[in-house]
């Protein structure tokens, strides 16, 4: 994995970029779960920004390689821009990795797939989402990947909200790499 000091610098600059883009806001918000929060993080604003995408892929690629994963991906919509930036970084770094993303359900048309990309049964996989709260969509994607015949060896996130998703990953025995985490009081801190 990249040196801890390098990862910390990347996570800190990513945090600054999130503030610059208004991707991370503080105030009173109602989340999709209905829960109240003192901050709001829109990871897609960050992962579709050229600098944000570059920073996320720099931080994630070394963790993916260190975990021995041959593929990386996660649930739509959040994982799609990260998959793209990671695929490009893997290519430029000369790494033999492939990306994928998982739809909420199997398509009723075309090839009828739930998992899009070049994933093959038996592969070791790194799964990710921009934010992990309860982990609902991420855990569903992990279940689909495992049902497909792959082994999830690592989960990554930009932000862990500490709302149960990380606990479930721990219960499943899957290592969890995160760049930021929030405290119960809503303070977002660097986790690496």
Buried (B, 14 or more C-beta within 10 A) or exposed (E): BBEEEBBBBBBBBBBEBBEEBEBBEEEEBEBEEEEEBBBBBBBBBBBBBEBBBBBBBBBBBBBBBBBEBBBBBBBBEBBBBBBBBBBBBBEEEEBEBBBBBBBEEEEEEEEEBBBBBBBEEEBBBBBBBBBBBBBBBBBBBBEBBBEBEBEBBBBBBBBBBBBBBBEBBEEEEBBBBBBBBBEEEEEBEBBB
